[in-house]
Amino acid sequence: MSTTRERLRTIIVEDHGAIARLVAERIATLVRNRQAEGRKLVLGLATGSTPIGVYSELVRLHREQQLSLANVVTFNLDEYWPMRPDDLQSYHRFMREHLFDHVDIPPDQIHLPDGTVPRERIERAARDYEAAIVQAGGIDFQLLGIGKTGHVGFNEPGSGRASRTRLVTLDLITRREAAADFFGEENVPMEAVTMGVATILEAREIVILATGEHKAPIVRRAVEGAVDVEVAATFLQEHPSTTFYLDRAAAADLTRVATPWLVDEVDWTVELAVRAVIWLSERTRKAILKLTHSDYAQGQLSSLVARHGSAGAVNGLVFNALGGKIRGRSKLPRGERIICFSPHPDDDVISMGGMLRKLVENGNEITVAYMTSGNIAVFDHDVRRYVDVLERLARERGGEAGGAADLSGRIRHFLASKRPGEVDTPEVQDVKRIIREAEAVSGIETLGLGAGNARFLNLPFYRTGTVRKEEVGPADVAVVRGLLREIRPSLVFVAGDLSDPHGTHRQCKEAIDQALETPRPEVWLYRGAWQEWSVADATWLVPLSQEELRRKIQAIFKHQSQKDSAPFPGIDEREFWQRVETRNKETAALLDRLGLAEYFAMEAYVVA
């Protein structure tokens, strides 16, 4: 496919795992080449969720293939300021946990910006950091991620081409993105120390990574847009050896992916024709059956008309294809064994509350499997409220409820002295888990299910008490596989939106993918908490009546700990029920604009 609109070398791979293997192997090759030459390799390293896979793969190569990194010198991009090296959110700690503690890089060859330097000494420390890079011979290979503002490192909008290592003020969007790590935006530092744009561009080779649907808009801006001081990543277009690695989700807005007929000759499959005609209908503001040959010609779609003989033939093909995606209750499963896997204890009702209600009405045997406890997403004030209820109940009964009083006392004592971002005690984590479990049961009761339909898997990878989780391992897969063998479902629903702030959806899907055995049940992917499947991408579109959408929203309301102000809302400030209402109605409204039947709301699903 033509890449003529892309100003950076861009490689699209199947998923983030493939990216990690490709980039880690490139680094390993550079390491071995320098070892053969008897020289050191200087690496520029990044933090965040995207490069974790690269570091995991390097650790695997070190353990299983005896890759030595003893000849590697590292310089990290940035660090929050102020920030102590051992703080939970420190990039010093991040790098130790994900790479440095597991490989043989000598400690004196590891460099990170110091988040403890007094403000009056920061400029001197920044100059020293630049000098250390020069003394090491310059950076050979720089690894980057990209933020939603287009920042690389912490080079926020307005960072100049000539900028060097310095203290910067963090953009509001950047701080919101980081809020999950700090248990609230108010706890995110206002400033950070970062390498500058000029420092990054002096690297001999640069690799930048992006994964997930939420990165698609800024990826297109960075790759296809003009160089702009407001989007630091665009400066990479001026570098002679930069490669952008994307998974398919992050690449979705690139012209060659979103509208490939605008840049090259295409093979007109039905799926591509549907996407093109939806695009043309929205562009011309005409219903599909009203599109003319002239409309197709102006939209550079004459080849599609030629393929089918006339505009009317194309219109009919796409109109019927879209109509065939619509599945009301009568076309949904009946009398089947079904598992809905919910990464957190509210993804089920947020993303497929309407579907669950229809499946209940159709007499299916449904299990809702909550994969993680979701306990880090409960505010401390909710814990105090439940402790208060417990204490009041004890007093009303004329005395103390035995060990419950001791428990409430310990919890109150811990919460009173808890520092922002501090890991909860096991007792507090348990209380938060139980809060989420009770809310989950209440939510599915609204849809006609009960406690007997809920299974709380509490997968091990999640049980860190922090936003950063362990890698999905054999123990997680074994739990999921055990449930699949027990229920033996014919259909499973899996979260297919990979843009949640802390990556739990992605990890849960990995565990399910590894646990599924032959013969595989049919797998439907849902979205909703962060975005919805497009009408073009959806396999099935499930209509919801006004009453069904109202019931779905009522089920979401049962998750009171996530109501009004969720701990991890992402960039979107709306409550989850508001997002759901807008997205489900907009999906139906789009079908109406395209000239199909008018529905009140719709959920969308993709058959994997």
C-alpha positions in Angstrom: 0.0 0.0 0.0 1.3 3.4 -0.9 2.9 5.5 1.9 3.2 8.7 -0.1 1.5 10.8 2.5 3.7 9.5 5.3 6.7 11.7 6.2 8.3 9.1 8.5 9.2 5.5 7.8 6.3 3.7 9.3 5.9 -0.1 10.0 2.5 -1.6 10.9 2.6 -5.0 12.7 -0.2 -7.2 14.0 0.0 -6.3 17.7 2.2 -4.8 20.4 3.9 -8.2 21.1 5.2 -8.3 17.5 6.5 -4.7 18.0 8.3 -5.7 21.2 10.0 -8.6 19.4 11.1 -6.6 16.4 12.5 -3.7 18.4 14.2 -5.9 21.0 15.9 -8.0 18.3 17.2 -4.8 16.6 18.7 -3.7 20.0 20.1 -7.2 20.5 21.8 -7.0 17.0 23.3 -3.6 17.8 24.6 -5.0 21.2 26.2 -8.0 19.6 27.8 -5.9 16.8 29.3 -3.5 19.3 30.5 -6.5 21.4 32.3 -7.9 18.3 33.9 -4.5 17.8 34.9 -4.2 21.5 32.9 -1.0 21.9 30.0 0.1 24.1 26.5 0.7 22.8 24.7 3.8 24.0 20.9 3.4 24.4 18.4 6.2 25.0 15.5 4.6 26.9 11.8 5.6 27.5 9.2 4.7 30.1 5.5 4.2 30.0 3.4 1.2 29.1 4.4 0.9 25.4 8.1 0.0 25.9 7.5 -2.5 28.7 7.2 -5.3 26.1 10.5 -4.4 24.6 12.2 -4.6 28.0 10.5 -7.9 28.8 11.8 -9.3 25.5 15.3 -8.0 26.2 15.1 -9.7 29.7 14.0 -12.9 28.0 16.9 -12.8 25.5 19.3 -12.2 28.4 18.0 -15.2 30.3 17.3 -17.7 27.5 19.9 -16.7 24.8 22.6 -15.4 27.1 22.5 -11.9 25.6 24.9 -9.8 27.7 24.2 -6.1 28.1 27.4 -5.5 29.9 28.7 -3.3 27.1 25.5 -1.1 27.2 25.4 2.5 28.5 21.9 3.9 29.0 20.4 7.4 29.2 16.8 7.8 30.1 14.6 10.4 28.5 13.0 12.0 31.6 11.9 12.0 35.2 9.1 13.7 37.1 10.3 16.6 39.4 10.3 16.5 42.3 10.5 12.7 42.6 12.5 10.4 44.8 14.2 7.4 43.1 12.2 4.9 45.2 8.8 6.5 44.9 6.1 4.4 43.3 5.9 6.6 40.2 9.6 7.2 39.8 11.1 6.3 36.4 14.2 5.2 38.3 12.0 2.5 40.0 10.2 1.8 36.7 13.5 1.0 34.9 14.8 -1.1 37.8 11.6 -3.2 37.9 11.3 -3.7 34.2 14.9 -3.9 33.0 17.9 -3.0 35.1 17.3 -5.5 37.9 17.1 -8.3 35.5 20.1 -7.8 33.2 23.8 -7.3 33.6 24.2 -3.6 32.7 26.8 -2.2 35.2 25.2 0.3 37.6 27.8 3.0 36.7 26.7 2.8 33.0 23.0 3.7 33.9 22.0 7.3 33.7 18.6 8.9 34.5 17.6 12.5 35.2 17.7 13.2 39.0 14.3 14.2 40.3 15.7 15.2 43.7 18.0 18.1 42.5 17.1 21.4 44.1 15.4 23.8 41.7 18.4 26.2 41.8 20.7 23.4 40.6 18.5 21.9 37.9 20.1 23.9 35.0 23.6 22.8 36.0 22.4 19.2 36.4 20.8 19.3 32.9 24.0 20.6 31.4 25.9 17.8 33.1 23.5 15.3 31.7 24.1 16.6 28.2 27.8 16.5 28.8 27.6 12.8 29.9 25.8 11.9 26.7 28.6 13.6 24.7 31.3 11.9 26.8 29.7 8.5 26.1 30.0 9.1 22.4 26.4 10.2 21.8 23.3 8.0 21.7 23.4 5.2 19.1 19.7 4.1 19.4 16.9 6.1 21.0 13.7 4.5 22.0 10.6 6.7 22.2 6.9 6.6 22.9 4.4 9.3 22.0 1.9 11.1 24.2 -1.6 12.3 23.2 -0.2 15.8 22.8 2.5 14.5 20.4 5.2 14.9 23.1 8.3 12.7 23.0 10.0 12.6 26.3 8.2 15.4 28.1 8.7 17.8 25.2 5.2 19.4 25.4 3.5 21.6 22.8 5.8 24.6 22.3 9.1 22.8 22.7 11.5 24.1 20.2 13.7 22.3 17.7 16.8 23.4 19.5 15.7 22.5 23.0 18.0 20.6 25.3 17.7 18.8 28.6 15.7 21.1 31.0 12.9 21.4 33.5 9.5 21.7 31.8 5.9 22.3 33.0 3.7 19.4 32.1 0.7 19.9 29.8 -2.8 19.4 31.3 -3.5 16.5 29.0 -0.2 14.8 30.0 -1.1 15.1 33.6 -4.5 13.7 33.0 -2.9 10.7 31.2 -0.6 10.2 34.2 -3.4 10.5 36.7 -4.0 6.7 36.9 -0.4 6.2 38.1 -0.7 8.8 40.8 -4.2 7.8 42.0 -5.6 11.2 41.0 -4.6 14.1 38.8 -4.1 16.3 41.8 -1.1 14.1 42.8 0.7 14.3 39.5 3.8 16.6 39.6 3.5 19.8 37.7 7.0 19.6 36.3 9.5 17.1 34.9 13.1 17.0 33.7 13.4 15.9 30.1 15.9 15.5 27.2 15.2 18.2 24.6 14.2 17.8 21.0 17.7 18.6 19.8 19.2 16.0 22.2 16.8 13.3 20.8 17.5 14.2 17.2 21.2 13.8 17.7 20.7 10.0 18.2 22.0 8.0 15.3 18.9 5.8 15.1 15.5 6.5 16.5 12.6 4.1 17.0 9.2 5.4 18.2 6.4 3.1 19.3 2.6 3.5 19.6 -0.1 1.0 20.4 -3.8 1.3 20.9 -6.8 3.1 19.3 -6.3 6.1 21.5 -3.0 6.9 19.8 -4.4 6.8 16.3 -5.2 10.5 15.9 -1.8 11.8 17.2 0.0 9.1 15.1 -1.5 10.4 12.0 -0.6 14.0 12.9 3.0 13.1 13.7 3.4 11.0 10.5 1.4 12.9 7.9 1.2 16.4 9.3 3.6 19.3 8.8 6.5 19.9 11.2 5.0 22.0 14.0 6.4 23.3 17.3 3.0 22.3 18.9 3.6 18.6 18.1 7.2 17.7 19.1 7.0 14.3 17.4 6.8 16.0 14.0 10.4 17.1 14.4 11.3 13.4 13.9 10.5 13.9 10.2 13.8 15.8 10.0 15.8 12.8 11.3 17.5 10.6 8.6 17.0 7.3 10.4 13.7 7.2 12.4 11.2 4.3 12.2 7.7 4.4 13.7 6.3 1.0 14.8 2.6 0.8 15.1 0.1 -1.9 15.9 -3.0 -2.0 13.7 -5.1 0.0 16.2 -2.6 2.9 16.4 -2.3 2.9 12.6 -6.1 3.1 12.1 -6.2 6.8 11.1 -3.3 6.7 8.6 -4.5 7.5 5.1 -3.3 4.1 3.7 -5.4 2.3 6.4 -8.4 4.6 6.8 -9.0 5.6 3.2 -6.5 3.6 1.1 -8.3 4.4 -2.2 -7.0 8.0 -1.9 -3.4 6.9 -2.2 -3.3 3.7 -4.3 -5.2 1.2 -6.3 -7.1 -1.2 -4.1 -8.7 -4.6 -4.2 -12.4 -3.8 -3.7 -13.5 -6.4 -1.1 -17.0 -6.1 0.3 -15.6 -4.9 3.6 -13.5 -2.1 2.0 -16.5 -1.1 -0.2 -18.6 -0.7 3.0 -16.0 1.5 4.6 -15.6 3.6 1.4 -19.3 4.1 0.9 -19.9 5.1 4.5 -17.1 7.6 4.2 -18.6 9.0 1.0 -22.1 9.1 2.4 -20.9 11.1 5.5 -18.8 13.4 3.3 -21.6 14.2 0.9 -24.3 14.1 3.6 -26.4 11.8 1.4 -28.0 8.5 2.3 -26.3 5.6 0.6 -29.1 4.9 -1.9 -29.0 8.5 -3.0 -25.3 8.5 -4.0 -24.6 9.2 -7.7 -21.9 8.3 -10.1 -20.7 11.9 -9.8 -20.4 11.6 -6.0 -18.2 8.5 -6.5 -16.0 10.2 -9.1 -15.5 13.3 -6.8 -14.6 11.0 -4.0 -12.0 9.2 -6.1 -14.1 6.0 -6.0 -14.7 5.6 -9.8 -12.9 2.2 -9.7 -15.4 0.9 -7.2 -18.3 1.9 -9.5 -16.4 0.3 -12.4 -16.0 -2.9 -10.4 -19.7 -3.3 -9.9 -21.0 -1.7 -13.1 -23.0 1.3 -11.7 -23.4 3.5 -8.7 -26.8 1.9 -8.0 -25.2 -1.5 -7.8 -22.6 -0.3 -5.3 -25.3 1.4 -3.3 -27.4 -1.7 -3.1 -24.4 -3.9 -2.2 -23.4 -1.7 0.8 -27.0 -1.0 1.9 -27.7 -4.7 2.1 -24.4 -5.5 3.8 -25.1 -3.0 6.5 -28.6 -4.2 6.9 -27.3 -7.7 7.3 -25.2 -6.7 10.3 -28.3 -5.7 12.4 -29.3 -8.4 14.9 -32.3 -7.9 17.0 -33.2 -10.2 19.9 -34.8 -12.8 17.5 -31.4 -13.3 15.8 -29.3 -13.6 19.0 -28.4 -17.0 20.7 -31.0 -19.0 22.6 -30.4 -21.7 25.1 -26.6 -21.5 24.9 -23.9 -21.5 27.6 -22.2 -18.1 27.4 -19.3 -16.4 29.3 -18.9 -12.7 29.4 -15.3 -11.9 30.4 -15.2 -8.5 32.1 -11.7 -7.1 32.8 -13.0 -4.9 35.6 -16.1 -5.3 37.6 -18.1 -2.8 35.5 -16.9 -3.4 31.9 -19.8 -5.9 31.3 -22.6 -3.5 31.9 -20.8 -0.5 30.4 -20.0 -2.2 27.2 -22.7 -4.9 26.7 -25.5 -4.2 29.2 -28.1 -4.3 26.4 -26.8 -7.5 25.0 -26.7 -9.2 28.4 -30.4 -8.3 28.9 -31.4 -9.7 25.6 -29.4 -12.9 26.2 -31.2 -13.3 29.6 -34.5 -12.9 27.9 -33.5 -15.5 25.3 -33.0 -18.1 28.1 -29.2 -18.5 27.8 -27.1 -19.9 30.6 -24.8 -16.9 31.4 -21.7 -16.6 33.5 -20.1 -13.1 34.0 -16.5 -13.6 34.8 -14.9 -10.6 36.5 -11.2 -11.1 35.7 -9.7 -8.6 38.2 -10.8 -7.1 41.5 -10.6 -3.5 40.3 -9.8 -2.6 43.8 -7.3 0.2 43.0 -10.2 2.1 41.4 -12.0 2.6 44.7 -11.5 5.9 46.5 -10.5 5.9 50.1 -13.5 7.9 51.1 -15.7 5.0 49.9 -13.9 2.7 52.3 -14.5 5.1 55.1 -18.2 5.2 54.3 -18.5 1.4 54.5 -16.5 1.3 57.7 -18.8 3.9 59.1 -21.8 1.7 58.2 -20.1 -1.2 60.0 -19.4 0.8 63.1 -23.0 2.3 63.2 -24.5 -1.2 62.9 -22.4 -2.4 65.8 -23.5 0.6 67.9 -27.2 0.1 67.0 -27.0 -3.5 68.2 -25.8 -2.3 71.6 -22.1 -3.1 71.4 -19.1 -3.8 69.2 -19.2 -6.5 66.6 -16.2 -8.4 67.8 -13.2 -8.3 65.4 -15.1 -5.9 63.1 -14.3 -3.1 65.4 -10.6 -3.9 65.4 -10.7 -4.1 61.6 -12.3 -0.7 61.2 -9.9 0.8 63.7 -6.9 -0.5 61.7 -8.4 0.7 58.4 -9.1 4.2 59.8 -5.6 4.4 61.2 -4.0 3.5 57.9 -6.1 5.8 55.8 -5.5 8.7 58.2 -1.7 8.5 57.6 -1.7 7.3 54.0 0.4 9.2 51.5 -0.8 9.9 48.0 -0.1 6.9 45.8 0.9 4.7 48.7 0.0 1.0 48.3 -3.0 0.0 50.4 -2.6 -2.6 53.2 -4.0 -6.1 52.3 -7.0 -5.4 54.5 -7.9 -2.2 52.7 -7.3 -3.9 49.3 -9.8 -6.6 50.4 -12.4 -4.0 51.4 -12.1 -2.3 48.1 -12.3 -5.6 46.3 -15.5 -6.5 48.2 -17.0 -3.1 47.3 -16.5 -3.8 43.6 -17.8 -7.3 43.9 -21.0 -6.2 45.6 -21.5 -3.4 43.0 -21.0 -6.0 40.2 -23.6 -8.3 41.5 -26.0 -5.4 41.9 -25.3 -4.3 38.4 -26.2 -7.6 36.7 -29.2 -8.0 39.0 -30.6 -5.0 37.2 -30.3 -7.0 33.9 -32.0 -10.1 35.3 -29.0 -12.1 36.5 -27.9 -12.7 40.1 -25.0 -13.5 42.4 -25.0 -17.1 41.1 -24.1 -15.8 37.6 -21.0 -13.9 38.8 -17.6 -15.4 39.1 -14.7 -13.4 40.5 -11.4 -14.7 39.1 -9.1 -12.2 40.9 -6.3 -12.9 38.4 -2.8 -12.9 40.0 -1.2 -10.4 37.6 -3.4 -7.6 38.9 -2.7 -8.1 42.6 0.1 -5.6 43.0 -2.0 -2.9 44.8 -0.6 -0.4 42.2 -1.5 0.7 38.7 1.5 -1.1 37.3 0.7 -4.8 37.0 2.8 -7.9 36.5 3.0 -9.7 33.2 0.3 -12.2 32.5 1.7 -15.6 33.4 0.8 -19.3 33.5 -1.2 -18.8 36.8 -3.5 -16.3 35.1 -4.0 -18.5 32.1 -4.7 -21.5 34.3 -7.5 -19.7 36.1 -9.2 -18.7 32.8 -8.7 -22.1 31.3 -10.2 -23.7 34.3 -13.4 -21.7 34.0 -13.6 -22.4 30.3 -13.3 -26.1 30.9 -15.9 -26.0 33.7 -18.5 -24.0 31.7 -17.7 -25.2 28.2 -19.3 -22.2 26.6 -20.4 -22.1 22.9 -19.9 -18.3 22.9 -17.6 -15.9 24.9 -17.6 -12.1 25.0 -14.2 -10.5 25.4 -13.2 -6.8 25.8 -11.7 -5.6 22.6 -11.0 -2.0 23.5 -7.3 -1.7 24.3 -7.3 2.0 25.3 -7.9 1.7 29.0 -5.5 3.9 31.0 -3.6 1.0 32.7 -3.6 -1.7 30.0 -5.7 -4.2 32.0 -8.0 -4.9 29.1 -5.1 -5.9 26.9 -3.6 -8.2 29.5 -7.0 -9.9 30.2 -7.4 -10.5 26.5 -3.9 -12.0 26.4 -4.9 -14.4 29.2 -8.1 -15.4 27.4 -6.3 -15.9 24.0 -3.8 -18.2 25.6 -6.5 -20.1 27.6 -8.8 -20.9 24.7 -8.5 -24.5 23.5 -9.7 -26.5 20.5 -12.6 -26.6 19.7 -12.8 -22.9 20.3 -16.1 -21.2 21.2 -17.2 -18.3 19.1 -15.6 -15.1 20.3 -17.4 -11.7 20.1 -15.3 -8.6 21.0 -17.1 -5.7 22.7 -16.1 -2.1 23.3 -17.6 0.8 25.1 -15.8 2.1 28.1 -13.3 4.0 26.0 -14.7 4.0 22.5 -17.1 1.9 20.3 -16.6 -0.2 17.2 -17.3 1.7 14.0 -20.2 0.7 11.9 -17.8 -0.3 9.2 -15.7 -2.6 11.4 -18.6 -4.1 13.4 -19.7 -7.7 12.5 -23.0 -7.3 14.3 -25.1 -4.2 15.3 -27.5 -4.9 18.2 -30.4 -2.4 18.4 -31.5 -1.1 21.9 -34.9 0.4 22.7 -35.2 3.4 24.9 -36.2 1.1 27.8 -33.2 -1.2 27.2 -30.8 1.7 27.2 -32.4 3.1 30.3 -32.0 -0.3 32.0 -28.3 -0.5 30.9 -27.6 2.9 32.4 -29.3 1.9 35.6 -27.0 -1.1 35.8 -24.0 1.2 35.4 -25.3 3.4 38.2 -25.0 0.4 40.6 -21.3 0.8 40.4 -21.4 3.7 42.9 -17.6 3.7 43.5 -17.2 4.7 39.8 -20.1 7.1 39.8 -19.7 10.9 39.5 -15.9 10.9 39.5 -14.2 7.6 38.7 -10.5 7.3 39.8 -9.4 6.4 36.3 -11.6 8.2 33.8 -9.0 8.7 31.1 -9.0 11.9 29.1 -12.7 11.9 28.6 -14.2 13.8 31.6 -17.7 12.4 31.1 -19.0 9.7 33.3 -19.1 6.2 31.9 -22.9 6.2 31.5 -22.8 9.5 29.6 -20.2 8.1 27.2 -22.3 4.9 26.7 -25.5 6.9 26.0 -23.8 9.1 23.5 -21.9 6.3 21.7 -24.9 3.9 21.5 -27.2 6.7 20.3 -24.6 7.9 17.8 -24.2 4.4 16.3 -27.9 4.3 15.7 -28.0 7.9 14.4 -25.3 7.0 11.8 -27.3 4.2 10.4 -30.2 6.6 10.2 -28.1 9.1 8.2 -27.0 6.3 5.9 -30.6 5.7 5.1 -31.2 2.5 7.0 -33.9 1.8 9.6 -34.0 4.3 12.5 -33.2 2.8 15.9 -33.0 4.5 19.3 -29.5 3.1 20.2 -27.1 0.3 19.2 -24.2 -1.7 20.6 -21.6 -3.0 18.2 -19.6 -6.3 18.2 -16.8 -7.8 16.2 -16.5 -11.6 15.8 -12.9 -12.5 16.2 
